[in-house]
């Protein structure tokens, strides 16, 4: 999702480990949790997750920095730039576990059940569940939330496309019926539904005006989660306060969590200013996304004397894909040979040595660093899935392993630029008077890299020089966050830097990434504009996989098609988070493998003097 809460979600919601599909859970017996793979780690009488500190002190304030600004407190619509951290105020039906395979445990829902054919899922709500105004959470709230979110947000519309309806059953139950059987992931992902207060959003504000969930707003919304909005200083700061009488604070899924009295998000003009604010102590916690900064910017007194701690926190997460993403809605990118030429023009090995201090690995898959990444040439079940589409796919897909172009890292990229030149000529873009022009129209090939952060300029500018050597007119345009998101939501760009995060159990979200329907939907995550019947067919194979082996084979097949279509110029990944934080905050000694858990499982040490 492109929302401002995406960073917080990335910190707290991890991907999932691999394991065999577990058939025994596919029955209609109510359970305290659900898992796609294997038995649940925690039994019905568990008291807390293993990775939390159940005795963590509560109190204090923690601050995290971000860039840009915000103009809305409605995080459920595409319009506007919502404030960071809004997910803190909402509860979902189920709560994720960060240390086991694709597992969820009851939060608003006490139990969950589904039949053998995965045709529906039923949740029994907790009678004690409350919104912050004391109003009970009812089946009507759940049903209204589901219907509204599907209606107003393209992400939820794609995610829950096969969820046909939600209905109230006797005994505080809600049943979600599915349009097709066999979609094993649907009972799991419905549990991620945020529950919104129907009476609030259909009511009136303090001025007597009707609220509208389809509009931006700066009125602090009503939630049911561990925090509420305490102070709004748009566009630079938002503060949340812990709800002292939070209804779910003693549930096992919350013990040892939500320890800070206040959580503050500070907005800064750009990443450089944000880093300086961290150094002065204005911000407590920082994930360092710049390899250069990690190597050079943390040599200051507070690090040397131990007041600031630097850690690499390993992650077992699927690393997904990050790359220079083309907008296929532009005719100039319609030929895959043009897109492949851009890949040959990018010198990753030089950039990794000269700009990244050797900290990264080149991405060769949309599911990098996992068993879901394709390799070699297709065989077995994977080949069987691809065979019906052989005449629609590149011949090399069946005969050659996919590999990104390589250089020796010296900065001399002549061989790859010659290959790029050959590809462009073959696609009808020739050199004339030193310019790369379309041989039919005479129009020069020009591209604009749209960025939201000046940090990426140092990466794009050398790349631009390589493109200019090919006669391509390349420009770089850095805009503020609001303008960037508006342009991306409306697909108004040539090339952007885009991430496609993945879990270890890909499923319905693949539609929002790659489907024809999403390509036509403003605000979807199909920013590339992919509309390919082969891709749509393989997405369905993933969603309706009947075993782990089937899922892996279908994901390999999809990965291979996406790679050989050259929809992006792949970039890089690291298998760890670079984290810097002031020692006045702390985290559990043993961290979960699939999330940093900030701020959920962290706490304040009480050393206010720092």
N, C-alpha and C positions, 0 to 999 in steps of 0.2 A: 504494500500500500504506500501511497505517496504522502500520506498525512504526516503532520509534525510529530505525531506519537510513534512513528515508525521506528525511530532510534530507540525509544524506550522499549518497544516490543522486541527489538533485536537484542536488547540486553537481557530480557526476562524470559523470552520464549525461544527455546532451542529446537533443534531438529531431533529426529528420533533414531534410535539404534535399530539394527536389523535383527530379525529373529523369524522363525517359521510362523506362518499364520496359525492361529489357534482355533480349531474348529469348535471346541467345547463351549466357548463363550457365545456362540451363535444360537442362543435360545432365548425364551421370553421370561427368564427368571430375573427379578429385580436385583441389582447389585449396587454396591457402594461406589463402583468405578467401572471404567471400561478400558480396553486395550486392543489395539489392532493386532499386536504380535505377542504371543506367549501369555503366561499368567501375570496377573498384577503383582508387583513387588510388595505392595502394602495391603495387608488384610483388612477386614471390616472393623477391627478394633485398634488400628494403628493410631498413635497419639501425635505423631509429627513426622515430617520427612527427615530422612537421615542427614541430609546436607545442611539443615538449619541448625542454629544454636538456640535450643529451646529456652535457655536462660539469658538470652541477649538482653542487655539493658534497653529501656525505652527512654526517649527524650531527645532533645537537641534538634538542630536544624542541619540539613544537608543541601548543598547547591550543586547543580550541574549546569554547564554552559552549552549553548547552542548558537547558531548564527542566523541572521535574518531578522524576522519579526513575526508577529501574529496579529490577526484582526478578527478572530472568531473563537468562540468556545463550543462550537458545534463541530465535532470531529467526525460526524457520520455522513457528511455531504462532500461533494467534490468542490463546491464553491468555497472561496475564501482560503485563508491560511490558518488552520486551527492551532491553538497553543499546544506546546509539548506537555506530555504527562497526563492528558485527560483520561487515559485508560485507568488511572488510579482511582477515579471516583465511581467506576462502574464494576458491578459483579457480573459474572457469566454463569451459565447453568452449571458448568463443570470447571474445575481448576486443573492446570497442567502440572505434571511432575517433571522435574528437570534432570532426573538421574535414571530414567528407565525408558524402555521402548514405548513410544506413542501412547502414553497413558494419561487418563484424566480421572479425577476424583470429585465427588459431589460437593458443590458449593451452594448455589441457590437450589439446585436439585439434590434431594436426599438419595434417590436411587435412579437407576437407568436400566432399561430393558429393551430388547428387540428380538423379533422372531428369526427363525433359521434362514429365511429367504431374504433378510435385510430389506423388507418392504416398508418398514416403519421403525420409529424409535419412540419410546414413552418415558417421560420423566415425571417423578413424583416430587413436588416442591416441598421445601421445608416450611412448616407452619410458622416458624420464628423469623423467617426472612423478611426484612423490612427495608424500605427506603429511608433516607436520612430524615424525612419529616414524620417518621413513625408509621406511615401507611404500609400495610402488608403487601408483599409481592404476591400477585395472584396469577393464575393461568391466563387471565385476560391481558395482563401486562406482557407476558411472554409471547402470546399470539400477536398482539399489536406490534411488539418490537420486531418480530420476524417479518410480518407483512410490510411494515414501513421501511425497514432496512433494505429489503429486496426491491422495493419500489423506488427508493431515492438514491441508491448507491450501486454503481455498476459492479463493484467488487462482490458485494453480497448477492447481487442478482446472478452473477456467474457462479459463485461458490455454491449457492443453494438452488441451482437451476432445476435439479431433480427432486427438490423438496416441494411436493405438490400443495400441501396444505397443513395447517396446524389447527388442532381442535381440542377443546376442553373435555376431559373425562371426569367422572365422579372421583372424589378423593384427592382433590388438588393435583390432578394429573393433566399433562399435556401430551398429546400424541402428534407426531409429525409423520405424515404419510408421504411415501416416495412414488414418483411416477413410473419408476422401473425397479425391478428386483435385482439383487446381486451387487449393488454398489456398496461395498463393504465399508467404505470410508464415511458414508453419510451419517451413520449413528454417532460417529466420533466428532465430526466437524460441527454438527448441530449443537453439541455441548459447548462449543466456543461462542455461542450467541450471547452478546451483551443484552442484559435485560433492562429496558428503559421504562420509566414511569408513565404509563398512559395518561393518568389524571393530570400530570404536570404538563405534558406536551399538548394535550387537547384543552388545557385551561387557559387562563389569562395571567399576564404579568402584573406587577405592582401598579402599572399605569392603566390597567383595565383593557389592555390590548391582547388579542388572541395570539398565542404562541404558534410558531410555524416551524416544524422540524426541517423543512426544506430550505430554510433561510439561515444566513449567518446571524450570530447573536453574540453580545458581550455580557448577557445576563448569566451569572453562574448557574449552570444547570443542576437539577436535582439528580442525585445518584443513590447508590446503595453500597458502594465500596468502602475500603478502609480509609479513604481520604475524601475531603470536600474542598472546593475552591475557597481559599481564604482571602486572597487579595489579587486583584488584576490591575496591572500597570502596563496597559498596551502601549506600544508594541514590544516593550523591553523586558518585562518580568511578570511571572505568574508564580504564586505561592499557594501550596496546598497544605491543609492542616489535618492531622490525624483525627478521626472521629472517635471520641472517647468511649461512646456507647455503641460502637460498631457491632451490629448484630452477630457477625460471624467471627469475631476476634478469637474465640476459643475453639473454633473448629480445627480438626487436625491439619487441614490444608493451609491454615493461617498461623499456627503456633510457631513462634520464633521469627515471624515476619512482620512487616509494616511497623518497624521499630522507631523511626524518626517521628518526632512531633510535627515537624514541618519539612516539606520538600519544596525546594525553590528551583525554578529554571530561569537562568539569566540569558538574555539574548545579546549578542555582540555583532558589530558591523561585519566582521570577517574573522576567519580562523586565527589570524595573527593576533588580533586584539583579544580573542577568547583565550589564547595561550598565555598572553601576558596577564590576563585577569586571574588565571589559575596560579601563576607564579606568585602573585601578590596575596593569594589566599582568599580572594573573593569567591572563588569556586573551589569546591572540595574534591570533585571527581572528574576525571577526564579519560575518554578512550582516545588514544592517539592514532589517527588514521594516516598520518604522514610519516613515511619511513625516514625522510630527512630530519624531521623534528625529533623523532625518537633517537636518532643517532647524534644529533648536534645541539638540541635546544634544552636539554635537561641537566646542564652543568651549572646549577645555581645553588646558593648556600643551603636552602631548605632540603635539597636532595642530599647534599654532602653530610649534613648533620642528622639526617634521618627523619626530619619532620615531614618530608614528602617521600612516599614509597613508589618505586617503579616495579611493575610485575608483568611478566608474560604469562597469561592464564591460558593454558592449552584448551582447545576445544575439539571435540570429536564430531562436530557438525559437518554436514554436507556443505561445501563452500559455494555451490551454485556457479553462476556465471556473472562476471562483470566485464563490460566491454564498451567500445565505441559502437553505439547502436545506430543503424541507418533507419531513416524513415522511408519505407517502401512506397509511401503515398506520393513520393517525388519520382517522376519518370526517370530521372537520371540514375536512380539506384535500382531500376527494374531488372537489369542484367546482372546475374550473379558474378560474372567475370569482372565487372566494375568493382563490386564489393570485395572480391578476392584480391584485386589489385591493391586496394587500400590496406589489406592485411600484409601483403608483401612490402608495402612502404613503411610499415611500423617496425622499428628496430627495438624489440623488447630487451634483448641481451645488453645492448648499450645502455638503455634506460635503467635497467636493474643495477648495473655496475655504477653508472655515473650519477643517477638520481636517487636510487632506492637503497644504496649501500648493501646490495646483495640480499635483501630481506625477503624477496618474493619468488614464487614459482609461477611459471606461465600456465595459464588456464587452457586445458585442452578438452574441456567437457562442460556441458551445462549442469552437470552434477558432480563437479570436481571433488576429489578427496573422499570418494565413497565407492562402494561396490556398484552403484548405479551408473557410474561413468562407463561409457563404451570404450572398447579398445580393440586393436587388431582388426580383422574383417568379420562381418556378421556370419554366425554359424548357428546351427541347431534351431531352437525355437525363435530366436531373434531373426534369423534368415527367413524362416517360414512366415513371419509377420511382414517382412519387407518384400517378399517375392511377388505378391500380387500387384505391387506398385513399381516393379522393375523398370517398366518403360517410361515412368514418370520421374525417375530419380537419376542423378548423375551415375554414369557407369562406374566411375572410380569408387563410389560408395561400396560397391560389392567386391572390389578387387584390391583396394589400397587402404591401409590404416590412415585415419585422419591425423594430420600433424600440422601444427602451426609453423609458419616459416621461421627459420633460425639464422642467426648471424654469429660472427666470432666475437661480438661485443666491442670491436675496435672503433665503431662509428662509421666504418666503410661498408655501406650497404649496397654497393653497385650491383652485385649479382641479383639481389632480390628486386632492385629497382628495374633491372632489365626484364625480369620476369613480369613485373607489374606493367611495364611498357607493352610487352607482348599481349597481355590480357586486355589492356585498354584498346590497343589497335584492333584486336579480334572482335571487340565489342562495338567497334565503329567510332571510337574516340581517338583521333589522330593528332599528330603534332603539325601545326601550321603557324609559321612565324613565331615559333617558341611557345605557342599556347596549345593546350589540349582542347580540341574542338570536335564537335559532332560533325562527321564527314557529310551528313545529309543537310543539316541546318546551319552549320558554321558557328553554332553557339558554343562558347567556352564552358568547360566543365568547372563549375564553381561550387564550393561547399562552405557552410558556416558551422563551426563547432559552437553549440550553445552550452554555456557553463553557468553554474550557480555559485561557484566558489573560485576565487582567484588562485587557490592552491593548485588547481589543475592546469593553470596556464603554463607552468614550467614544464609540464609533460607534453602539452599539446603544441607548444611553439616549436620544439625540435621536430615534431611529427609534421607540422605544417611545412617546414623547410624541405623535408623529403617529398611531400606532395607537390610543392612548387617546382622541384627539379623534374617532376613528371609533366609540368605545364599546367597543373591544376591550380586554380585561384582559390586558395583556402584562407578563410578569415576566422578569427576567434572573437566571440562576443560573450562577455560575462555580465549577467543581469542579477537584480536582487531576487530573493527567494520567491516573493509573490508573483513577479513577472515570469520567472522561470516556470513555476508550477502551472500558471495559467497557460503558457505556451505549450508545455508538455501535455497538459490535460486536453488541449484542443489540437494536438499533433501539429503544431506550428513550428517545425524545426527541420534541419537537415540531419545533423549528427549530434547525439548527446552521449554523455557517460551514464550508463544505466546498469543497475544490478538486478539480477533475477535470483533472489534467494530461494533455496529449496530445502525441504525436509528429507528425512530418510524414508518417508512414505508418501511420495508424490501422488496426487489424486485430482480432485475437482478443481483446485486452483490452477491447474495447467490450462484450463479453458480461458481463464482471464489473462494468461500470459501469451497464448499462441492461437486462439481460435478465430475463425472468420467473424463470429458474432462479436467478440471483443474488439476486433480490428475496427469495427464500425461504431463502437461505443465510446464517446468522449469520456476521459477520466479512467479508462481501463488500463490494465498493466500491459496490454499488447501495444506498446508504444511503437514497435517496429512496423506494425500493420500487416502481420503475417496472415494470409488467407490461403490456405493450401489444404485441399481435401485429404491429402496423405497425412498431414499433421493432425487434422481433426479426427481422422480414423484411428490414429495411434493414441491420441488422448483418450478416446473411449476404451481402447485396449488396456490402458493404465487404470482407468477408473473402475473397470469391471473385471480386473484381474482376480482370479479365484485362488491364487496361491502366491507365496512370496516369489517363487521361481518365475511365475507368469508376470508378476509386477516388474521384476528386474529385467526380464527379456524385453518387455514392452517399453520400459524406460530407456534401455540401451538403444532400441530401434528409433525412438523419438529423438534421443540425443544425437544419434548419427545423422538423421535427416536435417536437424537444425544446424549442425556443424557444416555439413556439405552444401547447404544453401547459402552459407557465408552471410548470415544476417547481421553479424557483429564482427568487429575486430577484437578477438579475445584479449583480455588484459592479464590480471595476475591475482594471486591470493596468498594468504599466510594462514597456517593452521593454528593460530593463537590470537588472542586479544592483547594489545599493548595498553596497559592500564596504569595511570598515574593518579595517586590520591594522597591527600593530607592525612597524617596518622591520627587525626582526631576522629576518623571513621575507620571501621574495620569490617572484615568479612569472615565467614566460618573458615576454619583451618582446612577442611576438605571441601573443595568447591564441586558443584555438580558438573558433569561433563558436557552439558548441552546448553548452558546459559550462565551468564555472569550473575544474574539475579539482582541487579542494581535497579532501584534501591530496596527491593523487597526483603532480601535476606541480610542486608548490611545493617550496621548500627553505629551510634555515636559513642565514642569512648568516654565522653564527659570532660575531656580536656579542653575547656573553652578558651584557655589562655593561648592556645595555638591559633 
